[in-house]
Amino acid sequence: MKSIMIKAGMFVSGIAMACAMSVGSAGAQERDITIAVSIPAATHGWTGGVVYHAEQAEKEIEAAFPNIDVVLSTASSATAQVSALEDLSATRDLNALVILPFTSEELTGPVEQVKSKGTFIAVVDRGLTDPSIQDLYVAGDNIAVGANTARWLSDKLGGEGEIVVLRGIPTVIDDERIKGFSDVIAETNIKILDIQYANWNQDEAFTLMQDYLAKYPKIDAVWANDDDMLLGVIEAVDQAGREDIKYALGGNGMKQVIEMVKEGNERTPISTPYPPSMIKSAIYMTAGQFAGQAPMRGSFLLDAPLITPENADQFYFPDSPF
């Protein structure tokens, strides 16, 4: 599928406009349309934002298109999401499924089963292990999230030093972030001392960072590839009183972290955007597939520029849940 690099703001506003223009045709539809939306529950800040924006999309689309029924389902684990997906598929005639998989591998087979019934498949964020299943893919540029962070860090460390890395949940997007970061670091004299999963969870990141601090007497920088984990890292470093750690970096653009960037925090002076509102964009695009008879197919990647004190206001939304 063709990959299109576009800015998040233009992406969301463009899809909203497309759906708004097709409101007049909603009454002309001859049959009801059911769009299932399957997403992780609010297990951490970013997914809390996903739930919020999915709920907003559900209300807005159902108000604009009386013939479209958006069925929202949340799950607290991959197993629960598989079970909920099987129930949805068995009890409803699904025209479309918008899914943010809890994990890539465990959800690929179940989504393929839904696809076999002729259902339009839109995948968000955490891609499936078989991308041929999806008709639409909406995500941030995870390679760029990792690579842009690594280039900045390498520049600040002068291309040498010792760092530790925290991974998220075993998914395609985590793999991509780590690849983007590691490929850049491999071109420097920076050594990655350790790299382990903390499952995008603040508490688990706190515990893992405590282990890193006990194991390594000198650490120049930390990269947690998610801002929820970053908060756990910072707490552990502060409690240990470790002054050797020059930088603690995350990603996703959590408003609490953006506030640090805006204030010129020396240890966390940058972030990268990865807006949870991408779920809303995907739901709108899927609705446009039916309400506007628009062939919404392809892969859409949001840019991942560095967020710095100079541009932080553009990425700061104080009323957002994330």
C-alpha positions in Angstrom: 0.0 0.0 0.0 1.1 3.5 -0.7 2.5 5.3 2.3 1.6 9.0 2.6 3.5 11.3 5.0 1.1 14.1 6.2 0.9 16.4 9.2 -1.6 15.3 11.9 -3.6 18.5 12.0 -4.2 18.5 8.2 -5.0 14.8 8.4 -7.7 15.1 11.0 -9.3 18.3 9.6 -9.3 16.9 6.1 -11.2 13.7 7.1 -13.7 15.7 9.2 -14.4 17.9 6.2 -14.9 14.9 4.0 -17.4 13.4 6.3 -19.2 16.7 6.8 -19.6 17.2 3.1 -21.3 13.8 2.8 -23.9 14.4 5.5 -26.5 15.1 2.9 -26.1 11.7 1.4 -26.6 9.8 4.7 -30.4 9.6 4.4 -30.1 8.1 0.9 -28.4 4.9 2.2 -30.7 1.9 1.8 -29.2 -0.2 4.7 -27.8 0.3 8.1 -24.0 0.2 8.5 -22.3 -1.3 11.5 -18.7 -0.2 12.3 -17.1 -2.1 15.2 -14.3 -0.3 17.0 -12.0 -2.6 19.1 -9.4 -0.9 21.2 -7.4 -1.5 24.4 -8.9 -0.2 27.7 -7.3 2.8 29.3 -4.4 0.9 30.8 -2.1 3.9 30.6 -2.2 7.5 29.6 -1.9 7.1 25.9 -4.7 4.5 25.7 -6.8 6.7 27.9 -6.5 9.3 25.2 -7.4 6.6 22.6 -10.6 5.7 24.5 -11.6 9.4 24.8 -11.2 10.2 21.1 -12.9 6.9 20.1 -15.9 7.9 22.2 -16.0 11.3 20.7 -15.9 9.9 17.2 -18.7 7.5 18.0 -21.0 10.3 19.2 -20.2 12.6 16.3 -20.6 10.0 13.5 -23.8 8.6 14.8 -25.2 12.1 15.1 -24.2 13.0 11.6 -25.2 9.6 10.0 -28.3 8.0 11.5 -27.8 4.9 9.4 -24.3 4.2 10.9 -24.0 2.3 14.1 -20.6 2.6 15.8 -20.1 -0.2 18.3 -17.2 0.5 20.7 -15.5 -2.3 22.6 -12.5 -2.0 25.0 -10.3 -4.8 26.3 -7.8 -5.0 29.1 -5.7 -7.7 27.5 -5.0 -9.4 24.1 -7.0 -12.4 25.2 -9.9 -10.3 26.2 -9.8 -8.4 22.9 -9.8 -11.7 20.9 -12.8 -12.9 22.9 -14.7 -9.6 22.4 -13.9 -9.6 18.7 -15.2 -13.1 18.3 -18.4 -12.1 20.1 -18.9 -9.0 17.9 -18.3 -11.1 14.7 -20.7 -13.8 15.8 -23.6 -11.5 17.0 -23.4 -8.7 14.4 -23.1 -8.2 10.7 -20.0 -6.1 10.6 -19.5 -3.9 7.6 -16.2 -2.6 9.0 -13.8 -3.1 11.9 -11.5 -0.4 13.2 -9.0 -2.1 15.5 -6.1 -1.0 17.5 -4.6 -4.4 18.4 -3.5 -5.0 22.0 -0.7 -7.1 20.5 0.1 -7.7 16.9 0.7 -11.4 16.8 -2.3 -12.5 18.9 -4.8 -10.4 17.0 -3.7 -11.1 13.5 -5.5 -14.5 13.2 -8.8 -13.3 14.7 -8.8 -10.1 12.5 -8.2 -12.3 9.5 -11.3 -14.3 10.4 -13.4 -11.2 10.5 -11.9 -10.1 7.1 -12.9 -13.4 5.6 -16.5 -12.4 6.0 -16.0 -9.5 3.7 -15.6 -6.9 6.4 -13.6 -3.7 5.7 -10.5 -3.7 8.0 -8.9 -0.5 9.4 -5.9 -1.1 11.6 -4.6 1.7 13.9 -1.2 2.1 15.5 -0.1 -1.4 16.3 0.0 -3.1 12.9 -0.8 -6.8 12.3 1.9 -9.3 11.5 0.3 -9.8 8.1 -0.4 -6.3 6.7 -2.2 -7.7 3.7 -5.2 -8.2 5.9 -5.9 -4.5 6.4 -7.6 -2.2 3.9 -6.6 0.9 5.8 -3.7 1.6 8.2 -3.3 4.8 10.2 -0.3 5.2 12.5 2.5 7.5 13.5 5.9 7.0 11.9 7.5 4.8 14.5 10.8 4.4 12.7 11.1 8.2 12.8 10.1 8.4 16.5 13.1 6.2 17.3 15.5 7.6 14.7 14.9 11.2 15.3 15.3 10.7 19.1 18.6 8.8 18.5 20.0 11.4 16.2 19.3 14.2 18.8 20.8 12.1 21.6 23.9 11.1 19.6 24.5 14.8 18.9 24.2 15.8 22.5 26.4 13.0 23.7 29.0 13.6 21.1 28.5 10.2 19.5 29.7 8.3 22.6 28.5 7.1 26.0 26.5 4.4 27.7 22.7 4.3 27.7 19.8 2.0 28.7 16.5 1.5 26.8 13.0 0.5 27.9 10.8 -1.3 25.3 7.0 -1.3 25.3 4.7 -4.2 24.5 5.8 -6.8 21.9 4.1 -5.2 18.8 5.1 -4.1 15.4 5.2 -0.4 16.5 7.6 -1.2 19.4 9.8 -3.2 16.9 9.8 -0.2 14.6 10.7 2.3 17.3 13.6 0.1 18.5 14.8 -0.4 14.9 14.8 3.3 14.1 16.6 4.1 17.3 19.1 1.2 17.2 20.0 1.7 13.6 21.1 5.2 14.3 22.9 4.3 17.5 24.8 1.5 15.7 26.5 4.2 13.6 28.0 5.8 16.7 30.2 4.8 19.6 27.3 4.8 22.0 26.8 1.5 23.8 23.4 0.2 24.8 24.0 -1.4 28.1 20.6 -3.0 28.5 17.2 -3.1 26.7 14.1 -4.8 28.3 10.3 -4.6 28.1 8.4 -2.4 30.6 5.1 -2.8 28.7 4.4 1.0 28.3 3.5 1.0 32.0 4.8 3.6 34.5 5.0 1.2 37.5 6.9 -1.4 35.5 9.2 1.2 34.1 10.0 2.4 37.6 10.9 -1.1 38.7 13.0 -1.8 35.6 14.8 1.5 36.0 15.6 0.7 39.6 17.2 -2.6 38.3 19.2 -0.7 35.7 20.4 1.8 38.4 21.5 -1.0 40.7 23.2 -2.9 37.9 25.1 0.0 36.1 27.1 2.5 38.2 27.3 4.9 35.2 24.5 5.7 32.7 24.7 8.7 30.4 21.1 8.6 29.2 17.9 6.7 29.1 15.4 6.2 26.3 11.9 5.0 27.3 10.1 4.8 24.0 6.8 6.0 25.6 6.1 8.9 28.0 4.2 6.8 30.5 7.4 4.8 31.0 9.4 8.0 31.1 7.5 9.2 34.2 8.5 5.9 36.0 12.1 6.3 34.9 12.3 9.9 36.2 10.8 8.9 39.5 13.4 6.1 39.9 16.3 8.3 39.0 15.1 11.1 41.3 14.7 8.6 44.2 18.2 7.2 43.6 19.7 10.7 43.4 21.7 9.7 40.3 23.3 12.8 38.7 25.3 10.9 36.0 22.2 10.6 33.8 22.3 13.6 31.5 19.1 12.8 29.6 15.9 10.9 30.2 13.8 10.8 27.0 10.5 9.3 26.0 8.0 9.8 23.2 4.3 10.3 22.3 3.9 13.9 23.4 2.1 13.5 26.7 1.0 16.9 27.9 2.9 16.5 31.2 6.1 15.8 29.3 5.4 18.7 26.9 5.2 20.9 29.9 8.7 19.8 30.8 9.9 20.7 27.3 8.2 24.0 27.4 9.9 24.9 30.7 13.3 24.0 29.3 13.9 20.9 31.5 17.5 20.1 31.1 17.1 16.3 31.5 14.0 16.0 29.3 14.3 18.8 26.7 12.6 17.1 23.8 9.8 14.7 22.9 8.1 13.3 19.7 4.4 13.4 18.9 2.3 10.3 18.6 -1.3 11.5 19.0 -4.0 9.1 20.4 -6.5 11.1 18.3 -5.3 9.0 15.3 -8.1 6.5 16.3 -10.6 9.2 15.6 -9.1 9.9 12.2 -9.3 6.2 11.3 -13.0 6.0 12.4 -13.9 9.0 10.4 -12.1 7.6 7.3 -13.9 4.3 7.7 -17.2 6.0 8.0 -16.3 7.9 4.8 -15.9 4.6 3.1 -19.7 4.1 3.4 -21.3 7.5 4.0 -19.3 9.2 1.2 -18.7 6.2 -1.0 -15.0 7.2 -0.8 -12.4 4.4 -1.4 -10.5 5.0 1.8 -7.6 2.6 1.4 -3.9 2.8 1.9 -1.4 3.5 4.7 -1.3 6.9 6.3 1.7 7.8 8.5 1.8 10.9 10.7 5.0 12.9 10.9 7.2 12.6 14.0 9.2 15.8 14.3 11.1 16.6 17.4 9.2 18.6 20.0 11.5 21.3 21.4 11.0 24.4 23.5 10.8 26.4 20.3 7.8 24.5 18.9 6.2 22.9 22.0 3.2 25.2 22.0 2.1 23.6 18.7 1.8 20.2 20.4 0.5 21.3 23.8 -3.3 20.7 24.4 -4.0 21.3 28.1 -7.6 20.0 27.9 -6.6 16.7 26.3 -6.7 13.6 28.5 -3.1 12.8 27.4 
